[in-house]
Amino acid sequence: MTTSDANVGAMQQESWKILLKAHEQYFSETPRAYDEVLDEVAGRIGSSKSIGKADIGSLLLWKRLRADTRWVRNLMVIPDKEVREHTLKAVEAANDLSRSVPEAAASGRSALSPLPGFQAGDALASALLLAAAPERMAVYDRRAQGGLEMLGLQLSPARGRYGRYMELVENIRLSASANDHEWTARDVDVALYWLGGSIY
C-alpha cells in the first residue's frame, strides 16, 4: 500500500464523517460574502497572470494577517514590476497541468520564496496560490494543521511543507469522491480550517 493509499484509507468512516460535518458547519456559519475579496483578486490574477502588491494586500486582509511587520515594509519598497516577475512564475507553476497538484504547489511556493514575507511560513503564500489557481490549490494555516492532526494525518514543518500539504489535500479529495462528494481543494481546506478551530 502506498502512502497515498494509506492516507485515503485513513479518511474512511468516522474520520470522513467528522470532516464532512466540519465542511457543512463552515458553510452554514460563514456568509458567502466573506470570499468576495478572494474572488475579486482571483479574477484579476486570471487576467494579468501575475500578483501585484495591491493583490497581496487584499489577500493579507482576507486572511486577517498583520500588516504592521517588517516584511510588509520590505515588500512595499520593491517595485511592483519586480514583485510581479516572481509571482508570474508562481501563477504559471500553480496552473501547470503537466504537473500533479502537489508538484505544482511546491513549485509555486518556491517561486514566491525570494519575496519578503515569503521565505518562511505558508499561510499567506498559500492564499496567493489559491487565488492563482482556485480549482487546484488550497489554503494552509495553523487551523488546517490542527484539522489534519485531529484526523490523525501528519504534516511536518520541514521545508517543502506546502507541497506535502497539497498531497494530503488531494488524498482527502479522493476520499470525498469515494464517498459521493465532489470536493475541490478549497472544500478540503475550509473543512480542515473549521475542524482545527476547535483547537485554536
C-alpha positions in Angstrom: 0.0 0.0 0.0 1.4 3.4 -0.9 1.4 6.5 1.3 -1.5 7.9 -0.7 -3.5 4.8 -0.3 -2.9 4.8 3.4 -4.0 8.5 3.7 -7.1 7.9 1.7 -7.9 4.8 3.8 -7.4 6.9 6.9 -10.2 9.1 5.8 -12.8 6.4 5.8 -15.8 6.1 8.0 -15.5 8.1 11.3 -12.8 10.5 10.0 -14.7 11.3 6.9 -17.9 11.9 8.9 -16.0 14.3 11.1 -14.6 16.2 8.2 -18.0 16.3 6.3 -19.7 17.8 9.4 -16.9 20.4 9.7 -17.5 21.3 6.0 -21.2 21.7 6.5 -20.7 23.8 9.6 -18.3 26.1 7.8 -20.7 26.9 5.1 -23.7 27.2 7.4 -21.8 29.7 9.6 -19.7 31.7 7.0 -21.5 34.2 4.8 -20.8 33.7 1.1 -19.7 37.4 1.1 -16.6 36.5 3.0 -14.8 35.2 -0.1 -15.7 38.3 -2.2 -12.1 39.6 -1.8 -10.6 36.3 -2.8 -12.9 36.0 -5.8 -12.0 39.6 -6.9 -8.3 39.0 -6.6 -8.5 35.7 -8.4 -10.3 37.4 -11.3 -7.5 40.0 -11.6 -4.8 37.3 -11.5 -6.7 35.4 -14.1 -6.4 38.4 -16.4 -2.9 39.7 -15.5 -1.3 36.2 -14.9 0.6 37.7 -12.0 0.1 39.0 -8.5 0.8 42.6 -7.6 1.3 44.3 -4.3 -2.3 45.5 -4.2 -3.4 41.9 -4.6 -1.1 40.8 -1.8 -2.5 43.5 0.4 -6.1 42.4 -0.4 -5.2 38.8 0.5 -3.5 39.9 3.7 -6.8 41.4 4.7 -8.8 38.4 3.6 -6.5 36.1 5.6 -6.7 38.5 8.6 -2.9 38.7 8.9 -0.9 41.5 10.5 0.4 44.2 8.2 2.4 46.1 10.8 5.5 43.9 10.3 9.0 44.5 8.9 8.4 42.2 5.9 5.4 44.3 4.7 7.6 47.4 4.6 10.3 45.5 2.8 7.8 44.2 0.3 6.3 47.7 -0.2 9.7 49.3 -1.3 10.1 46.7 -4.1 8.8 47.9 -7.4 5.5 46.2 -8.3 7.1 45.1 -11.6 9.7 43.1 -9.7 7.1 41.6 -7.4 5.1 40.5 -10.5 8.2 38.9 -12.0 8.3 36.4 -9.1 4.5 36.0 -8.9 4.2 35.4 -12.6 6.3 32.3 -12.1 4.2 31.2 -9.2 1.0 31.6 -11.1 2.4 29.7 -14.0 3.6 26.9 -11.8 0.3 26.6 -9.9 -1.6 26.3 -13.1 0.8 23.9 -14.8 -1.5 20.9 -15.7 1.5 18.8 -16.8 2.4 18.6 -13.1 0.5 16.9 -10.3 -1.2 19.3 -7.9 1.4 18.7 -5.1 4.3 19.2 -7.6 2.6 22.4 -8.9 2.0 23.6 -5.4 5.7 23.0 -4.4 6.9 24.8 -7.5 4.6 27.8 -7.0 5.5 28.1 -3.3 9.2 28.0 -4.3 8.7 30.8 -6.8 7.4 33.1 -4.1 10.3 32.5 -1.7 12.5 35.4 -2.9 9.9 37.9 -1.9 9.9 39.5 1.6 7.5 37.7 3.9 7.5 34.5 1.8 10.8 32.9 2.9 9.1 31.0 5.7 5.5 30.2 6.6 2.8 29.1 4.2 -0.4 31.0 5.3 -0.1 34.0 3.0 1.8 32.2 0.3 -1.0 29.5 0.1 -3.6 32.3 -0.1 -1.8 33.7 -3.1 -1.6 30.3 -4.7 -5.2 29.6 -4.1 -6.1 32.9 -5.8 -3.8 32.0 -8.6 -5.3 28.6 -9.2 -8.7 28.4 -7.4 -9.6 25.0 -8.8 -6.4 23.4 -7.8 -4.8 25.0 -4.7 -5.9 25.3 -1.0 -5.0 27.5 2.0 -2.7 26.2 4.6 -2.6 27.7 8.1 -2.3 26.6 11.7 -6.0 25.7 11.9 -5.7 23.5 8.8 -2.7 21.9 10.6 -4.8 21.3 13.6 -7.6 19.8 11.5 -5.1 17.4 10.0 -3.9 16.4 13.4 -7.4 15.8 14.6 -7.8 13.4 11.7 -4.6 11.6 12.6 -2.8 12.9 9.5 0.8 14.0 10.0 2.4 17.1 8.3 5.9 18.1 9.4 7.0 21.8 9.4 10.1 20.8 7.4 11.0 22.7 4.1 8.5 21.9 1.3 5.6 21.7 3.7 3.1 23.2 1.2 3.7 20.6 -1.4 3.2 17.9 1.2 0.1 19.6 2.5 -1.4 19.6 -1.0 -0.7 15.9 -1.3 -2.8 15.3 1.8 -5.5 17.6 0.4 -5.6 15.7 -2.8 -5.9 12.4 -0.9 -8.8 13.8 1.1 -10.4 14.9 -2.2 -10.1 11.4 -3.5 -11.7 10.1 -0.3 -14.6 12.6 -0.7 -15.1 11.4 -4.2 -15.2 7.8 -2.9 -18.0 9.0 -0.5 -20.0 10.6 -3.4 -18.9 14.2 -2.7 -17.1 16.1 -5.4 -14.9 18.4 -3.4 -12.4 21.0 -4.6 -9.2 21.6 -2.7 -10.9 24.6 -1.3 -13.7 22.4 0.1 -11.0 20.4 1.9 -9.2 23.4 3.3 -12.3 25.1 4.8 -13.3 21.8 6.4 -9.8 21.4 7.9 -10.0 25.1 9.0 -13.3 24.7 10.7 -12.2 21.4 12.4 -8.9 22.9 13.5 -10.8 25.9 15.0 -11.7 23.7 18.0 -8.0 23.8 18.9 -7.1 27.4 18.0 
